Amino acid sequence: EVAAGVPPDVRPLALMETDLRAIGSFLTAGVAEAAMEALTPQQLSVGASHGISILIHGVRLLLEAQSGFVVVKIDLKNGFNACDRSAMLRRMSKHPRLAHLVPFLHALGAAPTELMLGGARRRLFAGEARGGSSTGTWQGFAPSPLCFCIAIQPELEALDAELRAAGGCARAIADDVYAVGPPSVVFPAVARFIAALRETTGLEAQPSKLACYSESYDLVGCPWRAALGAP
């Protein structure tokens, strides 16, 4: 959430001091096993080894086995920067093996983060600009992917459970979520997932950036796709 004066498409990165970045990396490495326990099998970006390969080959195999299934790729708008910070901390605190990180993360994010654009960055933006970021986490900071993934995990698990009952699944690489299942199930389930995330975390999906694919099902005339607003 960026104040007036900062271009709307700016995605701030965590240009923190070296010591703080080192502390964040050390703490994150220490909870790798706990992160995997909390997030897998739905979330494959934190704790899981070769997560992207698992997702790609798993989805392909499922579509080969069920040619009438549809895969829907869900795009979360500016996910890392837009997720509600209090939701992230609350959900981190519910995991006994991750809760010890919450005081550290709260100390960093309790106050809005000041964003300063200008000076050496004039080549990117005209004039000076200053704003504040009061939502989200810090892109480029080691604990951030874990915080974000924990924040969306309950809704991701619910989506996966709904699709699994129909033979499908939901898998994610951070904020890139893939839902696979029969068209009559997957599109309404995705709509419920998007609505639930908006309510609990403030995250928004971008219907125009959704993508869907099927080996054999006719997506052009699909009423469930049209109702979701997916291209």
Residue pairs with C-beta under 8 A, 6 or more apart in sequence:
1 81
1 82
1 132
1 133
1 134
1 135
1 136
2 8
2 10
2 12
2 81
2 115
2 131
2 132
2 133
3 115
3 130
3 131
3 132
4 131
5 129
5 130
5 131
6 115
6 117
6 129
6 130
6 131
7 125
7 129
10 115
10 117
11 78
11 80
11 81
11 139
12 81
12 113
12 115
12 133
12 138
12 139
13 138
13 139
13 140
14 21
14 138
14 139
14 140
14 141
14 144
15 140
16 24
16 138
16 141
21 141
21 142
23 104
24 141
24 142
24 143
25 142
27 101
27 104
27 142
27 143
28 142
28 143
28 146
29 142
31 97
31 98
31 101
31 146
32 47
33 47
34 95
34 97
34 98
35 46
35 47
35 98
35 146
35 149
36 46
36 47
36 48
37 47
37 97
38 47
38 95
38 97
38 98
38 150
38 153
39 46
39 47
39 48
39 149
39 150
39 153
40 47
40 48
41 171
42 153
42 156
42 157
42 160
42 170
42 171
42 172
43 149
43 153
43 156
43 171
43 172
43 174
44 51
44 52
44 54
44 55
44 171
44 172
44 173
45 51
45 145
45 149
45 172
45 173
45 174
46 145
46 146
46 149
46 174
48 54
51 173
52 173
54 171
55 171
55 172
55 173
55 178
58 169
58 171
59 71
59 171
59 178
59 180
62 69
62 168
62 169
62 180
63 69
63 71
63 180
63 213
63 214
63 215
64 215
66 167
66 168
67 214
67 215
67 216
67 217
68 182
68 183
68 214
68 215
68 216
68 217
69 167
69 168
69 180
69 181
69 182
69 183
69 186
69 214
69 215
69 217
70 180
70 181
70 182
70 183
70 186
70 187
70 212
70 213
70 214
70 217
70 219
70 222
70 225
71 178
71 179
71 180
71 186
71 212
71 213
71 214
72 178
72 179
72 180
72 186
72 187
72 190
72 210
72 211
72 212
72 228
72 230
73 176
73 177
73 178
73 210
73 211
73 212
74 176
74 177
74 178
74 179
74 190
74 193
74 194
74 205
74 210
75 175
75 176
75 205
75 206
75 209
75 210
75 211
76 82
76 152
76 175
76 177
76 197
76 203
76 204
76 205
76 206
77 203
77 204
77 205
77 206
78 136
79 148
79 174
79 175
79 203
80 136
80 137
80 139
80 144
80 148
80 174
80 175
81 133
81 135
81 136
81 137
81 139
82 135
82 136
82 202
82 203
82 204
83 135
83 136
83 137
83 148
83 151
83 152
83 201
83 202
83 203
84 135
84 151
84 200
84 201
84 202
85 109
85 134
85 135
85 136
85 137
87 151
87 200
87 201
87 202
88 105
88 137
88 147
88 148
88 150
88 151
88 201
89 102
89 105
89 106
89 109
91 150
91 151
91 153
91 154
92 98
92 99
92 101
92 102
92 105
92 147
92 150
92 151
93 99
93 102
95 150
98 146
98 150
101 143
105 143
105 147
108 138
109 137
112 132
112 133
112 134
113 132
113 133
113 134
113 138
114 130
114 131
114 132
114 133
115 130
115 131
115 132
115 133
116 129
116 130
117 124
117 125
117 128
117 129
117 130
117 131
118 125
118 127
118 128
118 129
118 130
119 128
135 202
137 143
137 144
137 147
137 148
138 144
145 174
148 174
148 175
149 172
149 174
151 201
152 172
152 175
152 197
152 201
152 203
154 200
155 193
155 196
155 197
155 200
155 201
156 170
156 172
156 177
156 193
158 192
158 193
158 196
159 170
159 177
159 179
159 189
159 190
159 192
159 193
160 169
160 170
160 171
162 185
162 189
162 192
163 169
163 170
163 179
163 180
163 181
163 185
163 186
163 189
166 181
166 182
166 185
166 186
167 181
167 182
168 179
168 180
168 181
168 182
168 185
168 186
169 179
169 180
169 181
170 177
170 178
170 179
170 180
170 193
171 177
171 178
171 180
172 178
177 193
179 186
179 189
179 190
179 193
180 186
181 189
183 214
183 217
183 219
183 222
183 224
183 225
184 224
186 224
187 222
187 224
187 225
187 227
187 228
187 230
188 224
188 227
190 210
190 228
191 227
191 228
194 205
197 203
197 205
198 204
198 205
207 228
207 229
207 230
208 229
208 231
210 228
210 229
210 230
210 231
211 230
211 231
212 219
212 225
212 230
212 231
213 219
219 225
